[in-house]
Amino acid sequence: MIEKNVGLIGVPMDLGGGRRGVDMGPSALRIAGIEAAIRGMGLGFEDLGNVHVEQPESHAPERSDARFLDEIVTSCEKLRDCVTDSMNRGLFPIVVGGDHSIACGTVAGVSNHLADKGGKLGLLWFDAHGDMNTPETSPSGNIHGMPLASCLGEGLDGLTRLGDAYPMVDLSNACAVGVRSLDRSERQMVKKTGLRIFTMREIDMRGMHDVMVDALEIVMDGTAGFHVSFDMDGTDPSVAPGVGTPVSGGLNLRECHLFMEMVAETEQLVSLELTEINPILDIHNQTAQVAVDLTLSALGKLVL
């Protein structure tokens, strides 16, 4: 179990995707009892509130290849500073979105905190999608399909240079788990960069445990700790129906818990992020409740 108090940061971001509703994700997690659950583990908890995010209705996107870029960058800058400040205060940050574009701000904040201490950050990306698009390759212009590429230094300066270090994460210390949906251009980007992706096919063939052994080795190799960016659509829709871009054939509940339990066992997790919770598409807040349960596993909860 982590030994730090937890700081919860909400980011009601509804700018990076094509479907509305994920801006209510932070509220859904709070309603699902995240504070009581964490306090029930004997950990301290501080709700740091929400980062301000502009509403899509109040702005028109200025470009079609990176929609709402300026508004997303502004919110990610605020999130970056909030994450860094919380870690400097000794808190373990849990960031809740919002669409996955928020990861650019979260990763920048954690990277800055570790860099100030002379350390590097590892990045463990859990997602049904690759999130490796850039404005030049994106078929939709939605920035929630670009954050992993941005964290690795591919794409627009506004997103790639949010952190003091460039790239925010070294390619050799990043990997993605659970991927089963890639655009053709994303496949080319993955091959170009050499990013290690553990697809559902590989998980089916090798098993979750063996895949996680390899993934954790990547994100811990020479780093001062690693960040988990957990898109709820990485789970199967039967487990988490309330997501904006569901893809069938995802990880089941036990595989997701094993993912988080093995993360906790390393004692190298420095921050956690949960994204793409969409209450409009959910069933009785099921997805947020699953997110709470998985969070507890990441913090070290075990049966015995």
WONOR-V606332 format. One record per pair of residues at least 6 apart in sequence whose C-alpha atoms are under 8 Angstrom apart, sorted by the first residue. I is the first residue (numbers start at 1). J is the second residue. D is the distance in Angstrom with one decimal. If there is no record, write none. Layout:
BEGIN
i	j	d
I	J	D
I	J	D
END
This chain:
BEGIN
i	j	d
1	264	7.1
1	267	7.8
1	299	5.5
1	300	4.1
1	301	6.8
2	267	7.2
2	299	5.8
2	300	6.7
3	43	7.7
4	43	7.4
4	44	7.5
4	90	6.8
4	91	5.9
4	92	5.9
5	43	5.8
5	44	4.4
5	45	5.7
5	46	7.6
5	90	7.4
5	91	5.2
5	92	6.0
6	43	7.2
6	44	6.0
6	45	4.8
6	46	6.2
6	91	5.4
6	92	4.7
6	93	6.0
6	94	7.0
7	45	6.0
7	46	4.8
7	47	5.8
7	48	6.3
7	86	6.9
7	91	5.6
7	92	5.8
7	93	4.8
7	94	6.1
8	45	7.6
8	46	6.3
8	47	4.8
8	48	5.6
8	49	7.2
8	93	6.0
8	94	4.9
8	95	6.0
8	96	7.5
9	47	6.7
9	48	5.4
9	49	5.8
9	50	5.9
9	51	7.3
9	83	7.9
9	93	7.1
9	94	6.2
9	95	4.7
9	96	6.2
10	26	5.2
10	48	7.7
10	49	6.0
10	50	4.3
10	51	6.2
10	95	5.9
10	96	4.9
10	97	6.2
10	98	8.0
11	23	7.4
11	26	6.8
11	50	5.5
11	51	5.2
11	52	7.3
11	53	7.3
11	79	7.8
11	95	7.2
11	96	6.0
11	97	4.8
11	98	5.6
11	102	7.3
12	22	7.0
12	23	3.9
12	24	6.2
12	25	6.8
12	26	6.5
12	50	7.1
12	51	7.3
12	52	7.7
12	53	6.5
12	97	5.7
12	98	4.8
13	22	6.9
13	23	5.0
13	53	6.0
13	97	6.3
13	98	4.3
13	99	5.8
13	102	7.2
14	20	6.3
14	21	6.9
14	22	5.8
14	23	5.0
14	55	7.3
14	56	7.2
14	98	6.0
14	99	6.2
15	55	7.5
15	56	6.1
15	67	7.6
15	68	6.3
15	71	8.0
15	72	6.9
15	99	7.5
16	67	7.1
16	68	7.2
16	72	7.4
16	99	6.1
16	100	7.4
16	101	5.8
16	142	5.3
16	143	4.7
16	144	4.7
16	145	7.9
17	99	6.5
17	142	5.3
17	143	6.7
17	144	5.6
17	145	7.9
18	142	6.7
19	244	6.1
20	244	7.8
21	244	8.0
21	278	5.2
21	279	6.6
21	280	5.8
21	281	7.9
22	97	7.0
22	98	4.9
22	99	6.1
22	243	7.8
22	244	7.5
22	276	5.7
22	277	5.5
22	278	4.4
22	279	7.1
23	97	6.9
23	98	5.0
23	99	7.6
23	278	7.6
24	98	7.3
24	277	7.7
24	278	6.7
24	279	6.6
25	96	7.0
25	97	5.7
25	98	5.9
25	275	7.7
25	276	7.1
25	277	4.8
25	278	5.8
25	279	6.6
25	288	7.6
26	96	5.5
26	97	5.9
26	98	7.2
28	277	7.9
28	279	6.7
28	285	6.9
28	288	5.9
29	96	8.0
29	288	5.1
29	289	7.0
29	291	7.4
29	292	6.9
32	285	7.2
32	288	6.1
32	289	5.4
32	292	7.1
33	289	7.9
33	292	7.4
34	292	5.7
35	45	6.6
37	292	7.6
37	296	7.5
38	44	7.6
38	45	7.0
38	296	6.9
39	45	6.5
41	301	7.6
51	75	7.0
51	78	6.7
51	79	6.2
52	75	6.5
52	78	7.9
53	71	7.5
53	72	7.8
53	75	5.7
54	71	6.6
59	68	8.0
60	68	7.5
61	67	5.2
61	68	4.8
61	69	7.6
62	68	6.9
63	69	7.9
64	140	7.9
64	141	5.7
65	135	4.9
65	136	7.1
65	138	6.9
65	140	7.1
65	141	4.0
65	142	7.4
66	135	5.7
66	141	4.6
66	142	6.0
66	143	5.9
67	141	5.7
67	142	5.8
67	143	6.6
69	143	7.6
72	101	7.6
72	102	7.8
73	158	6.2
73	159	6.5
75	105	7.7
76	102	6.1
76	104	6.5
76	105	4.1
76	106	7.4
76	162	7.9
77	105	6.0
77	162	6.8
78	105	7.7
79	102	7.9
79	105	5.4
79	106	6.3
79	109	7.4
80	105	4.6
80	106	5.5
80	107	7.5
80	108	5.6
80	109	4.1
80	110	7.7
80	162	7.8
80	163	8.0
81	109	6.1
82	109	7.5
83	93	6.5
83	106	6.5
83	109	5.1
83	110	6.6
84	109	4.7
84	110	6.1
84	112	6.8
84	113	5.6
86	92	7.4
86	93	6.7
87	93	6.8
87	110	7.7
87	113	6.9
88	113	7.1
92	270	6.6
92	271	6.0
93	270	7.8
93	271	5.3
93	272	6.5
94	271	6.2
94	272	4.9
94	273	5.6
94	274	7.7
95	106	7.4
95	272	6.4
95	273	4.6
95	274	6.3
96	273	5.8
96	274	4.9
96	275	5.9
97	273	7.8
97	274	6.2
97	275	4.5
97	276	6.2
97	277	7.0
98	275	5.6
98	276	5.6
98	277	6.9
99	144	6.1
99	275	5.7
99	276	4.8
99	277	7.9
100	144	4.9
100	145	7.7
100	147	6.9
100	231	7.0
100	275	5.6
100	276	6.3
101	143	5.9
101	144	4.4
101	145	7.5
101	146	7.1
101	147	5.4
102	147	7.8
103	147	6.2
103	148	7.9
103	229	7.0
103	273	7.7
104	147	5.7
104	148	7.8
104	150	6.9
104	151	6.1
104	159	6.4
104	160	7.6
104	162	7.3
105	162	6.9
106	273	7.8
107	151	7.1
107	163	7.9
107	168	7.1
107	227	7.4
108	151	7.9
108	162	5.8
108	163	4.4
108	164	7.6
108	168	6.2
109	163	6.8
110	121	7.5
110	227	7.7
110	270	8.0
110	271	7.4
111	120	7.0
111	121	5.7
111	163	6.8
111	164	7.9
111	165	7.4
111	168	6.1
111	169	7.4
112	163	6.1
112	164	6.0
112	165	7.2
114	120	6.2
114	121	6.8
114	224	7.0
115	165	7.5
119	223	6.3
119	224	5.1
120	169	7.5
120	222	7.4
120	223	4.7
120	224	5.5
120	225	7.4
121	168	7.9
121	169	6.0
121	170	7.9
121	173	7.5
121	219	7.8
121	223	5.5
121	224	6.1
121	225	5.8
121	226	5.4
121	227	7.2
122	169	6.5
122	170	7.7
122	173	4.9
122	174	5.8
122	218	7.8
122	219	4.3
122	220	6.2
122	223	6.0
122	224	7.8
122	225	6.1
122	226	4.1
122	227	6.2
123	169	7.0
123	173	6.4
123	174	4.7
123	175	6.7
123	219	5.8
123	226	5.5
123	227	5.1
123	228	6.2
123	229	7.5
124	174	6.0
124	175	5.5
124	176	6.1
124	177	7.6
124	215	7.5
124	216	7.8
124	219	6.5
124	226	7.0
124	227	6.1
124	228	4.9
124	229	6.4
125	148	7.9
125	174	7.6
125	175	6.1
125	176	4.4
125	177	6.2
125	228	6.0
125	229	5.1
125	230	6.3
125	231	8.0
126	176	5.7
126	177	4.9
126	178	6.1
126	179	7.7
126	228	7.4
126	229	6.1
126	230	4.8
126	231	5.8
126	234	6.0
127	176	7.0
127	177	6.4
127	178	5.6
127	179	5.7
127	230	6.6
127	231	5.1
127	232	7.2
127	233	6.3
127	234	4.2
127	235	7.9
128	178	5.6
128	179	4.3
128	180	5.3
128	181	6.0
128	231	7.7
128	233	5.9
128	234	4.3
128	235	7.6
128	247	6.7
128	250	7.2
129	145	7.8
129	179	5.3
129	180	6.3
129	181	5.0
129	182	5.9
129	234	7.7
130	145	7.5
130	148	7.5
130	176	7.5
130	179	6.3
130	181	7.0
130	182	5.8
130	186	7.0
131	144	7.0
131	145	4.2
131	146	4.8
131	147	5.9
131	148	5.4
131	149	6.6
131	186	7.8
132	145	6.5
132	146	5.3
132	147	7.0
132	148	5.6
132	149	4.5
132	150	7.8
132	186	5.6
132	189	6.7
132	190	7.2
133	145	5.8
133	146	4.7
133	149	6.4
133	185	7.3
133	186	5.7
133	189	7.5
134	146	5.7
134	149	7.1
134	150	7.9
134	154	7.0
134	155	5.1
134	156	7.6
135	141	6.2
135	155	6.9
135	156	7.7
137	185	5.9
137	186	7.5
138	145	7.5
138	185	7.7
146	155	7.9
147	159	7.9
149	155	6.8
150	156	7.4
150	159	5.9
150	160	4.7
151	159	7.7
151	160	5.9
151	167	6.4
151	168	5.5
151	169	6.1
152	160	7.4
152	167	5.3
152	168	6.3
152	169	5.6
152	170	6.5
152	171	6.1
153	160	5.1
153	161	7.7
153	166	6.6
153	167	4.6
153	168	7.1
154	160	6.7
160	166	7.3
160	167	6.8
160	168	7.5
161	167	7.3
161	168	7.6
171	193	7.8
171	194	7.9
171	195	6.4
172	195	7.7
172	218	6.9
172	219	7.9
173	218	5.3
173	219	4.5
173	220	7.1
173	221	6.7
173	223	7.7
174	195	7.1
174	196	7.3
174	218	6.6
174	219	5.7
175	195	6.3
175	196	5.0
175	197	5.7
175	198	7.6
175	215	6.5
175	218	7.2
175	219	7.3
176	196	6.7
176	197	4.8
176	198	6.0
177	197	6.1
177	198	4.8
177	199	6.3
177	200	7.9
177	215	7.8
178	198	6.2
178	199	5.2
178	200	5.2
178	203	7.5
178	234	5.9
178	235	7.9
178	250	6.9
178	251	7.0
179	197	7.1
179	198	6.6
179	199	4.6
179	200	6.0
179	234	7.2
180	199	5.9
180	200	5.9
180	247	7.7
180	249	7.9
180	250	7.7
181	247	7.5
198	211	7.1
200	249	7.8
200	250	7.0
200	251	7.8
202	211	7.7
203	211	6.4
208	255	6.4
208	258	7.5
208	259	7.4
209	258	7.4
209	259	7.9
212	259	6.8
212	262	7.3
216	263	7.5
219	225	7.8
219	226	6.1
220	226	6.7
220	268	7.6
224	268	7.6
225	268	4.8
225	269	5.7
225	270	5.7
226	268	6.3
226	269	5.2
226	270	5.8
226	271	7.2
227	269	6.1
227	270	5.9
227	271	5.0
227	272	5.9
227	273	7.9
228	269	7.5
228	271	6.6
228	272	5.0
228	273	6.1
229	272	6.2
229	273	4.7
229	274	6.3
229	275	7.7
230	272	7.6
230	273	5.8
230	274	4.9
230	275	6.3
231	274	5.9
231	275	4.8
231	276	6.0
232	240	6.7
232	243	6.7
232	274	6.9
232	275	6.1
232	276	6.0
232	277	6.5
232	287	7.7
232	291	7.5
233	240	7.0
233	243	5.9
233	244	7.8
233	245	6.7
233	246	5.5
233	247	7.0
233	276	7.1
234	247	8.0
234	250	6.0
234	251	6.7
235	250	4.9
235	251	4.7
235	252	6.3
235	253	7.4
235	256	7.0
236	246	7.7
236	247	7.0
236	248	5.8
236	249	5.9
236	250	3.9
236	251	5.3
236	252	5.9
237	246	6.0
237	247	6.9
237	248	6.2
237	250	7.3
239	252	6.6
239	253	6.3
239	287	7.3
239	290	7.7
240	282	7.8
240	286	6.7
240	287	4.5
240	290	7.1
241	281	6.9
241	282	5.5
241	283	7.0
241	286	7.5
241	287	6.3
242	277	6.0
242	278	4.9
242	279	5.8
242	280	7.1
242	281	4.6
242	282	3.7
242	283	6.9
242	285	7.8
242	286	7.5
242	287	5.5
243	276	5.6
243	277	5.3
243	278	5.0
243	279	7.9
243	281	6.6
243	282	7.3
243	287	7.9
244	276	6.5
244	277	7.6
244	278	6.3
244	281	7.5
256	294	7.3
257	294	5.9
257	297	6.4
260	294	6.6
260	295	7.6
260	297	5.4
260	298	4.5
261	297	5.3
261	298	5.7
261	300	6.6
261	301	7.7
261	302	7.6
263	269	6.7
263	298	6.3
264	297	7.1
264	298	5.1
264	299	6.0
264	300	5.3
265	300	7.2
274	291	7.4
277	287	6.7
277	288	6.7
279	285	6.3
279	287	7.9
279	288	8.0
END
